[in-house]
């Protein structure tokens, strides 16, 4: 794939001391014949093709059953059961338009096989559910940053798919994955210590708080927040895409201060869009906290100039994040 794009963006998540396919889900299942990638815009269309595959239908039902937040379309692919590994299948899957993967198999072997490949690719997210704490321990040991584990005693109705259906299609940066109410999913009755245990195993679950049924957290297995990973992948793709478009449409981008400014301006445009969506924090004057640094031509290595390579652009932004807990002190006066 390296030869098919000329722009590469690398983002490191720097922690402080103390809609182009980015909401589209992919259901992955298995069958004796397999099935190539296909998009569906309704549950009825899925049922027409998959009347004999109950698991695919249940996952699609959870995705399309989240009211106004449901995805506009979903993808479905099936791996041949006779194929030994997931590698070749996922190589084909990564060339398709989707961001969130849902697996109809809940065996820990299949979950970790997919999660390993998602981690290597580092451009998508995988949501898996299980009813076994032993499996959570196995998944947690891998410390996946791109995989999300959902624990529920009964996973038959695909809570992870409902979660994606409820949250994934909203503008990246506009929502947190905690506190989401999922249609068709029953919450668990848990004590505080039981909930803490699930969270320590790197998983999320579904509980009742203040009379509302909500997701208990919004973290990946590694402990990073889902929306932070989603934002990182969105920004990476968006800058690569927009700068590639700039290169494609321009007669040429001259290796001058003006040409470099064109690239920098494109990066700033993407960052402003991210700020508008709520991804980037603002200061006291409601100015987005982001910036760019692009070295001028004279400061670039002459060899890079001769090779027509510009590698001296950088950007930063402060992620807005979300408030997940609050502690409020009060005083009673007489």
C-alpha positions in Angstrom: 0.0 0.0 0.0 3.0 2.4 0.5 3.2 3.1 -3.2 -0.5 4.2 -3.4 -0.1 7.2 -1.2 2.5 10.0 -1.0 1.5 11.4 2.4 2.2 9.7 5.8 1.1 11.1 9.1 2.5 9.8 12.4 0.8 10.8 15.7 2.1 10.0 19.2 -0.4 10.4 22.0 1.4 12.7 24.5 -0.3 12.6 27.9 0.0 15.6 30.2 1.6 15.2 33.6 -1.0 14.4 36.2 -17.5 11.3 7.9 -15.5 9.4 5.5 -16.2 5.8 6.7 -15.2 6.6 10.2 -18.4 5.4 11.7 -19.0 2.5 9.4 -19.1 -1.0 11.1 -18.0 -4.3 9.5 -19.6 -7.6 10.7 -17.2 -10.5 10.2 -18.5 -14.0 10.3 -17.7 -17.5 8.9 -19.3 -19.9 6.6 -18.3 -22.9 4.4 -18.3 -20.8 1.3 -17.3 -17.4 2.7 -18.6 -14.1 1.4 -16.9 -11.0 -0.1 -17.4 -7.6 1.3 -20.8 -6.0 0.7 -22.5 -2.9 2.0 -26.0 -2.8 3.4 -28.3 0.1 4.1 -31.0 -1.7 6.0 -31.7 -4.7 8.2 -34.2 -6.0 5.6 -31.4 -6.1 3.0 -29.2 -8.1 5.4 -32.0 -10.6 6.1 -32.4 -11.1 2.3 -28.8 -12.3 1.9 -28.3 -13.9 5.3 -31.5 -15.6 6.3 -29.6 -18.7 7.2 -27.0 -16.9 9.3 -28.6 -16.0 12.6 -25.4 -14.5 14.1 -25.0 -12.0 11.3 -28.6 -11.0 11.5 -28.4 -10.5 15.3 -25.3 -8.3 15.0 -27.0 -6.3 12.2 -30.1 -5.9 14.3 -28.1 -4.4 17.1 -26.4 -2.0 14.8 -29.5 -0.8 12.9 -31.6 -0.8 16.1 -30.2 2.3 17.7 -32.7 4.9 16.4 -31.4 8.1 14.9 -27.8 7.3 15.7 -27.8 4.0 13.8 -25.2 3.8 10.9 -26.3 4.8 7.4 -24.7 1.6 6.2 -22.7 -1.4 7.4 -20.4 -3.9 5.7 -20.4 -7.7 6.0 -17.7 -10.3 5.1 -17.5 -14.0 5.8 -14.3 -16.0 6.2 -14.3 -19.6 4.8 -14.3 -22.0 7.8 -11.7 -24.2 6.0 -9.1 -21.3 5.9 -6.5 -21.9 8.5 -5.7 -18.3 9.6 -7.3 -14.9 9.5 -4.3 -13.2 7.8 -5.4 -13.4 4.2 -9.0 -12.6 5.0 -8.1 -9.5 7.0 -5.7 -8.3 4.3 -8.7 -8.2 2.0 -10.9 -6.6 4.7 -8.4 -3.8 5.3 -8.8 -2.6 1.7 -12.5 -2.0 2.3 -14.5 1.0 3.7 -15.1 0.5 7.4 -13.8 1.5 10.8 -15.3 -0.7 13.5 -15.1 -4.5 13.4 -17.6 -6.9 15.0 -16.9 -10.6 15.1 -19.7 -13.2 15.3 -17.4 -15.7 17.0 -16.7 -15.1 20.7 -14.0 -17.7 21.1 -10.9 -16.1 22.7 -8.7 -17.6 20.0 -10.6 -15.8 17.2 -10.8 -12.6 19.2 -7.0 -12.4 19.8 -6.3 -13.4 16.2 -8.3 -10.5 14.9 -7.1 -8.2 17.6 -3.4 -8.9 16.8 -4.0 -8.0 13.1 -6.0 -4.8 14.0 -3.1 -3.8 16.3 -0.6 -4.2 13.5 -2.8 -2.3 11.0 -3.4 0.5 13.5 -6.1 2.3 11.5 -9.3 0.6 12.7 -10.9 -0.5 15.9 -12.2 -3.9 17.0 -15.1 -4.4 19.5 -15.4 -7.9 21.0 -17.8 -9.2 23.7 -17.5 -12.1 26.1 -19.2 -13.6 29.1 -16.0 -15.3 30.4 -13.6 -13.5 32.8 -10.9 -15.9 32.0 -11.1 -14.8 28.4 -10.8 -11.2 29.6 -7.6 -12.0 31.4 -6.2 -13.4 28.1 -7.2 -10.4 26.2 -6.0 -8.0 28.8 -2.5 -9.6 28.8 -2.1 -8.4 25.2 -2.7 -4.7 26.2 -4.4 -3.9 22.9 -4.9 -0.2 22.3 -7.2 -0.7 19.2 -9.5 -3.4 20.7 -12.4 -2.8 23.0 -13.7 -5.6 25.3 -17.3 -5.7 26.4 -18.3 -8.1 29.3 -21.9 -9.2 29.8 -23.4 -12.4 31.2 -25.5 -12.7 28.1 -23.8 -11.6 24.9 -26.3 -13.1 22.5 -27.7 -9.7 21.4 -24.3 -8.3 20.5 -23.9 -5.4 23.0 -20.7 -4.3 21.3 -22.6 -3.9 18.0 -25.4 -1.9 19.8 -22.6 0.3 21.3 -21.1 1.0 17.9 -24.6 1.6 16.4 -25.4 4.1 19.1 -22.1 6.0 19.2 -19.8 5.2 16.2 -21.6 7.1 13.5 -21.7 10.4 15.4 -19.1 13.0 14.5 -15.7 11.9 15.7 -14.9 13.9 18.8 -18.5 14.9 19.5 -19.3 12.1 22.0 -17.7 10.0 24.7 -18.3 6.2 24.7 -19.3 6.2 28.4 -22.9 6.8 29.5 -24.4 5.5 26.2 -27.8 3.9 26.4 -28.2 0.8 24.2 -31.5 -0.3 22.7 -32.1 -4.0 23.1 -29.4 -4.7 25.7 -30.2 -5.6 29.3 -27.9 -4.1 32.0 -26.1 -6.2 34.7 -26.7 -5.8 38.4 -23.2 -5.4 39.9 -21.7 -4.3 43.1 -19.1 -1.6 43.1 -16.3 -4.1 43.6 -17.6 -6.4 40.8 -17.7 -3.4 38.4 -14.2 -2.4 39.5 -13.0 -6.0 38.7 -14.4 -5.8 35.2 -12.7 -2.5 34.6 -9.4 -3.8 35.9 -9.7 -6.7 33.4 -9.7 -4.0 30.7 -13.4 -4.4 29.8 -16.5 -2.3 29.8 -20.0 -3.4 30.7 -23.6 -2.2 30.9 -25.2 -1.0 34.2 -27.9 1.2 35.7 -26.9 4.6 37.1 -29.4 7.1 38.5 -32.2 5.0 36.9 -30.6 5.1 33.4 -29.0 2.1 31.7 -25.6 3.2 30.4 -22.2 1.8 29.3 -19.9 1.7 32.4 -16.8 3.1 30.7 -15.4 4.0 27.3 -11.9 2.5 27.2 -9.9 0.1 25.1 -8.1 -2.9 26.6 -5.0 -0.9 27.1 -6.9 1.7 29.2 -6.8 4.4 26.6 -10.1 6.1 25.9 -11.9 4.9 22.8 -12.6 8.4 21.5 -8.9 9.3 21.8 -7.9 6.4 19.6 -10.8 7.2 17.2 -9.6 10.8 17.1 -6.0 9.9 16.4 -7.0 7.6 13.5 -9.4 10.2 12.1 -6.8 13.0 12.2 -4.2 10.7 10.6 -6.5 9.7 7.8 -8.0 13.2 7.2 -4.6 14.9 6.9 -3.3 12.2 4.6 -6.4 12.3 2.5 -6.6 16.1 2.2 -2.9 16.6 1.5 -3.0 13.8 -1.1 -6.0 15.6 -2.7 -4.0 18.8 -2.8 -1.1 17.1 -4.5 -3.5 15.4 -7.0 -5.4 18.5 -8.0 -2.5 21.0 -8.2 -0.5 21.4 -11.4 2.4 21.2 -9.0 3.2 22.2 -5.4 6.4 24.3 -5.9 9.2 23.7 -3.4 8.9 27.3 -2.2 7.5 29.2 0.8 4.2 29.4 -1.1 4.1 25.7 -1.8 4.9 24.7 1.7 2.3 27.2 2.9 -0.3 25.4 0.8 0.4 22.1 2.6 0.4 23.8 6.0 -2.9 25.5 5.2 -4.5 22.2 4.4 -3.3 20.7 7.7 -4.7 23.7 9.5 -8.1 23.2 7.7 -8.3 19.7 9.0 -7.4 20.7 12.6 -10.1 23.4 12.5 -12.6 20.9 11.4 -11.6 18.6 14.2 -12.0 21.6 16.6 -15.5 22.3 15.2 -16.5 18.7 15.9 -15.5 19.0 19.5 -12.3 16.9 19.3 -9.9 19.7 20.1 -9.9 21.7 23.3 -10.2 25.5 23.4 -8.6 28.2 25.6 -10.4 30.8 27.8 -11.0 32.8 24.6 -12.6 29.9 22.8 -9.7 29.5 20.5 -8.8 26.0 19.5 -5.6 24.8 21.1 -3.7 23.5 18.1 -0.9 24.6 15.9 1.6 23.8 13.1 5.3 24.2 12.4 6.5 23.9 8.8 10.2 24.7 8.2 10.9 27.1 5.3 12.7 25.9 2.2 16.1 27.2 3.2 16.0 25.1 6.4 15.3 21.9 4.6 18.1 19.4 3.8 19.2 19.9 0.2 19.1 16.2 -0.4 15.4 16.2 0.5 14.8 19.1 -1.8 16.6 17.3 -4.6 14.5 14.2 -4.0 11.3 16.4 -3.9 10.6 15.2 -0.3 9.3 17.5 2.3 9.5 15.9 5.8 9.6 19.0 8.0 6.0 19.6 8.8 4.5 19.0 12.2 1.3 19.8 14.2 -0.1 19.4 17.6 -3.4 19.7 19.3 -4.8 19.4 22.8 -7.6 16.8 22.9 -10.8 18.1 24.5 -11.6 14.7 26.2 -14.7 14.4 28.4 -15.6 14.5 32.0 -16.3 10.9 33.2 -16.4 11.4 37.0 -16.9 14.4 39.3 -16.3 15.2 42.9 -18.2 18.1 44.4 -17.7 19.5 47.9 -20.5 21.2 49.8 -21.0 23.1 53.0 -24.1 23.3 55.1 -24.4 26.7 56.8 -26.5 27.9 59.6 
